[in-house]
Amino acid sequence: MSFIYVRIKEKEMQKLYSVKELTKISGLNKNLIYDFINFGYLKAIKFKTIKVTENSWNEFIDKYDGYDLSDLKNPKKIEVK
């Protein structure tokens, strides 16, 4: 896997993931990742292609941990009975 790094502060670098790389990392399909971006759940940057920063991916995972995102128009907390 090749990574692109961007400078976000004077000495701090951050990985940029392509959608394809996120599919390998997460096991999710690319259409779902694009849906997360299009619905505003996951922040992304477009250069020639869509990229997601490592921080954005981690924030997404942390924010929606414990949620059912199968219906992106109506996310719900997962209830275990």
C-alpha positions in Angstrom: 0.0 0.0 0.0 1.5 3.4 -0.9 0.7 6.4 1.2 0.6 10.1 0.4 1.5 12.4 3.2 0.4 16.0 3.6 1.7 18.6 5.9 -1.0 19.7 8.4 1.2 21.6 10.9 4.8 22.6 10.8 6.2 19.1 11.6 3.1 17.0 11.7 2.4 14.7 8.7 -0.8 12.7 8.1 -1.6 9.8 5.8 -4.1 10.2 3.0 -6.0 7.1 2.0 -7.7 6.5 -1.3 -11.2 4.9 -1.3 -9.6 1.7 -2.6 -7.2 1.7 0.3 -10.0 2.2 2.8 -11.9 -0.8 1.3 -8.8 -2.9 2.1 -8.4 -1.5 5.6 -12.1 -1.6 6.6 -13.5 -4.5 4.5 -16.3 -2.2 3.3 -17.2 -1.8 -0.4 -16.2 1.3 -2.2 -19.8 2.4 -2.9 -20.6 2.5 0.8 -17.5 4.6 1.5 -18.5 7.0 -1.3 -22.0 7.1 0.4 -20.4 8.0 3.7 -18.7 10.9 2.0 -21.7 12.0 -0.1 -24.0 12.0 3.0 -21.5 14.0 5.0 -20.5 11.3 7.5 -16.9 11.1 6.3 -14.8 14.1 5.4 -12.8 13.8 2.2 -10.5 15.8 -0.1 -10.5 15.7 -3.8 -7.2 16.2 -5.7 -7.5 14.2 -8.9 -9.2 11.4 -6.9 -11.0 11.3 -3.5 -8.7 11.0 -0.5 -9.5 10.7 3.2 -7.1 11.7 5.9 -6.2 9.3 8.6 -7.7 11.7 11.2 -11.0 12.0 9.3 -11.2 8.2 9.1 -10.5 7.8 12.8 -12.9 10.6 13.7 -15.6 8.8 11.6 -15.0 5.5 13.4 -15.0 7.1 16.8 -18.1 9.2 16.2 -20.2 6.4 14.8 -19.0 3.6 16.9 -22.2 1.9 18.3 -24.4 3.2 15.4 -26.4 1.3 12.8 -25.5 3.1 9.5 -27.3 0.7 7.2 -29.9 3.5 6.5 -27.8 6.6 6.0 -30.8 8.8 6.1 -31.7 7.5 9.5 -28.7 6.5 11.6 -29.6 4.8 14.9 -27.8 3.8 18.0 -27.5 0.0 18.1 -29.7 -1.5 20.8 -28.7 -4.9 22.1 -31.6 -6.8 23.7 
